Every structure is written in structure tokens, then in C-alpha cells.
């Protein structure tokens, strides 16, 4: 792939804009030499305004999503992409959320432009553990753990029973719930089925991967070891 197209696909700008940057001498190598658009060079040696290029396709990002942000590129209001470098939303292939957290849920959110990896993570066959911490509007009644673990719970408007899930009671109105599937608003609907309401929800862990001190609104690119932790037992 030509260097011009490669840089444009990373979301830096249109091909016309990137062509102009080559002409203006803004694209060079690690030694400070100006490059032209036909240069044959490893992408990790390319510099734009003196800075290394973003990671190549295959990028996986870990974001600590705050409450109030939507997992979308187009919805009104604040979007998760507002928390990332602006060019990330224009990468080709698209940097997409791996599953979703609703606007009122915070916590660990993965994004990737690797379609194969995305589908591997969300596949029902993978059954990757997802750990949620829930604040409830009412005291737990005491039978929720047995119900959720039974594999007999059927959510409203669905025809397939939920997989067994593990509930750990942390306080009368606080619980940690571990799921191995990802249905629409699943945690909220599970507690609703018991007559309760989730007042606040946070995803703390996916597989063996945690936020590891990442503050709300912050992100980092994952390395190969991090990605393997997603598939580790959590």
C-alpha cells in the first residue's frame, strides 16, 4: 500500500490533505528527512510533524468509559470517540466498539479495527467472562444468586434462557455480577426481573483484563499480551 493511502486510512486526513502535507514537508522519517508519497519505508519509521504514526490496522484500544457517553459515531450528545484522538473515528477499517456499554454505564470498553478479533471476542462460543458492579435502588431480596445461577431465567420478550451467571453480594444494595454472554441491557433486565432497578452500573473486567488504574475518560492501546488476557479466565 502506498504511504499516502496508508496515512489517509489511519484517519489523519483525506488523500488530498495528505498529498498537501507531503508537499509541505510535514511527513518525514525518524532521522528528519522529508519523504515523498512514493517513499518505500516501514510505517514505524514515518513521522508526521515529528511524531510517530498511530498504530497500524489491528489496533485494540482499552477505554475507561465514563457515564454520559454513547458508543456511536453519529448519535447526538457526547460520544466515546470524543475521548479519543479525533482521527481515530476516521480510520479505515473503522475502530469499532467490541460490544457496547449504554450511556448510563461506565467502565471497561474495548475498541478495535480488527473485525476477526472483534467477532472472536463477542462470539457466544467464546463465553468470555464480563464482570459488572451494580448499585441497586432497593435491597437485594436474597434469592437473586440462586436464580441467576440456575440457567432458568428468561428475560421479557426473549425465547432463550440466560446462561448461568454468578452473583456476589457486596452490600444490601451492591452486587458484583459475572456474565458469559452479552444480551441487550442484560444486567439491568436481570435485576428488573427480580423487581429491582439498577441505579448505577460499572464494567470492571473482561476476561483477565482490568482497567488497572486507568482513570475515567482515559485510554491506552493494548499490546499482544493484553489481548491474550481478554481470553484468560477472569
C-alpha positions in Angstrom: 0.0 0.0 0.0 1.3 3.4 -0.9 2.4 5.6 2.0 -0.1 8.3 1.1 -3.1 5.9 1.2 -1.7 4.3 4.4 -1.6 7.6 6.3 -5.1 8.6 5.0 -6.5 5.2 6.1 -5.2 5.9 9.7 -7.6 8.8 9.7 -5.2 11.7 9.6 -6.9 13.3 6.6 -8.2 12.9 3.1 -5.8 11.8 0.4 -5.9 15.4 -0.9 -4.9 16.7 2.6 -2.1 14.1 2.9 -0.8 15.0 -0.5 -0.5 18.6 0.6 1.3 17.6 3.7 3.9 15.7 1.7 4.3 18.8 -0.5 4.7 21.0 2.6 7.4 18.7 4.0 5.4 17.7 7.1 6.0 14.0 6.6 9.4 12.6 7.1 11.4 9.7 8.6 12.9 9.1 12.1 16.1 10.8 11.0 14.3 14.0 10.0 14.5 13.5 6.2 11.5 14.7 4.3 9.6 11.9 2.4 7.6 11.9 -0.7 4.4 10.0 -1.2 6.1 7.2 -3.2 8.7 6.5 -0.5 9.2 2.9 0.5 9.7 2.8 4.2 8.4 0.9 7.2 5.4 2.7 8.8 7.0 2.7 12.2 9.8 4.9 10.8 7.5 7.5 9.4 6.9 10.8 11.3 4.1 13.4 10.8 5.1 16.8 12.2 7.9 14.9 14.0 5.6 12.4 15.7 5.3 8.7 15.1 2.2 7.5 13.3 -0.6 5.8 15.2 -0.6 2.0 15.5 -1.3 0.2 12.2 -4.5 -1.8 11.5 -5.0 -4.3 14.2 -5.3 -1.6 16.8 -7.0 -2.6 20.0 -7.9 0.2 22.5 -8.9 0.0 26.1 -11.1 2.9 27.2 -12.4 3.7 30.7 -15.8 4.9 29.5 -17.5 7.4 31.8 -21.2 7.7 32.3 -22.9 10.0 29.8 -21.1 8.9 26.6 -22.7 6.9 23.8 -21.0 4.0 21.9 -21.7 5.5 18.4 -20.2 7.7 15.7 -23.3 9.6 14.9 -25.8 9.9 17.9 -26.4 13.3 19.4 -24.6 14.2 22.6 -21.3 13.1 23.8 -19.7 10.1 22.1 -16.9 7.7 23.1 -14.9 9.0 20.1 -14.8 12.4 21.8 -12.4 10.8 24.3 -10.0 9.5 21.7 -7.8 11.3 19.1 -10.2 12.8 16.6 -8.6 10.9 13.7 -9.4 7.6 15.3 -13.1 7.8 14.2 -12.0 8.1 10.6 -9.7 5.1 10.5 -10.3 2.6 7.7 -11.1 -0.1 8.7 -13.3 1.6 11.4 -12.3 1.5 15.0 -15.5 -0.1 16.4 -16.7 -0.9 20.0 -16.4 -4.5 20.9 -19.9 -4.8 22.3 -21.5 -1.8 23.9 -22.0 -0.1 27.2 -25.1 2.1 27.3 -24.9 5.8 28.0 -25.5 5.3 31.8 -22.9 2.5 32.2 -19.3 3.2 32.9 -16.2 1.0 32.8 -14.1 -1.2 30.6 -14.8 -0.8 26.9 -12.7 -2.3 24.1 -12.5 -0.9 20.5 -10.7 -2.4 17.5 -10.4 -2.2 13.8 -9.7 -5.9 13.6 -13.0 -7.4 12.5 -11.9 -11.0 13.1 -10.8 -10.2 16.7 -14.0 -8.3 17.4 -16.1 -11.3 16.3 -13.9 -13.7 18.2 -14.4 -11.7 21.4 -18.2 -11.3 21.1 -18.9 -14.8 19.8 -21.3 -16.7 22.1 -18.9 -19.6 21.8 -16.1 -17.7 23.5 -18.1 -17.2 26.7 -15.7 -14.6 27.9 -16.4 -13.5 31.5 -17.6 -10.0 31.9 -17.7 -8.6 35.5 -20.1 -5.8 36.4 -20.6 -3.9 39.7 -24.2 -2.7 40.2 -25.7 -0.2 42.7 -29.3 -1.1 43.2 -32.3 1.1 44.1 -33.6 -1.5 46.6 -32.1 -4.1 48.9 -31.4 -7.4 47.4 -34.2 -9.9 48.4 -31.8 -12.8 48.9 -32.7 -15.3 46.2 -31.0 -13.5 43.2 -27.8 -15.5 43.3 -29.6 -18.8 43.1 -31.9 -17.5 40.3 -29.1 -16.1 38.2 -27.0 -19.3 38.6 -29.9 -21.6 37.7 -29.9 -21.1 33.9 -33.7 -20.9 34.1 -34.2 -17.1 33.9 -36.0 -15.9 30.8 -36.0 -12.2 30.1 -39.1 -10.4 28.9 -39.6 -10.6 25.1 -36.9 -13.3 24.7 -37.2 -17.0 23.9 -33.8 -18.3 25.0 -32.9 -18.9 28.6 -30.0 -17.0 30.0 -26.7 -18.8 30.7 -25.9 -19.3 34.4 -24.4 -16.1 35.9 -22.6 -15.6 39.2 -23.7 -13.0 41.7 -21.6 -11.9 44.7 -23.4 -9.7 47.2 -21.2 -6.8 48.3 -23.7 -4.9 50.4 -27.5 -4.8 50.7 -27.7 -2.7 47.6 -24.4 -3.6 45.9 -23.5 -6.6 43.9 -20.9 -8.0 41.5 -22.3 -9.9 38.6 -20.3 -12.1 36.2 -21.8 -12.9 32.8 -20.7 -15.1 30.0 -22.9 -13.6 27.3 -23.8 -10.1 26.3 -27.5 -9.5 25.6 -29.1 -6.1 25.2 -29.1 -4.3 28.6 -28.7 -7.7 30.2 -27.7 -6.7 33.7 -30.4 -4.1 34.0 -33.0 -6.5 32.7 -31.9 -9.3 35.0 -32.4 -7.2 38.1 -35.6 -5.8 36.7 -36.9 -9.4 36.5 -36.4 -9.6 40.3 -38.3 -6.4 40.8 -35.2 -4.2 41.4 -33.7 -1.3 39.5 -30.0 -0.7 38.7 -29.2 2.8 39.8 -25.5 2.7 38.6 -23.6 0.1 36.6 -19.9 -0.3 36.0 -18.0 -3.0 34.0 -14.8 -3.7 35.9 -13.3 -6.6 33.9 -13.4 -8.6 30.7 -11.8 -12.0 30.8 -8.5 -11.4 32.6 -8.3 -7.8 31.5 -9.0 -5.0 34.0 -8.8 -1.2 33.9 -5.7 -1.4 36.0 -5.9 2.1 37.4 -7.0 3.8 34.2 -9.0 6.9 35.1 -12.4 7.6 33.6 -12.0 9.1 30.1 -8.5 7.7 29.7 -7.5 5.1 27.1 -4.4 3.1 26.1 -3.5 0.9 23.2 -3.2 -2.8 24.0 -0.2 -5.0 23.2 -0.4 -8.7 22.3 -0.1 -9.7 25.9 -3.0 -7.5 26.9 -5.1 -9.0 24.1 -4.4 -12.5 25.3 -5.6 -11.5 28.8 -9.0 -10.9 27.3 -9.3 -14.6 26.6 -7.9 -15.7 30.0 -10.2 -16.8 32.7 -11.3 -13.8 34.8 
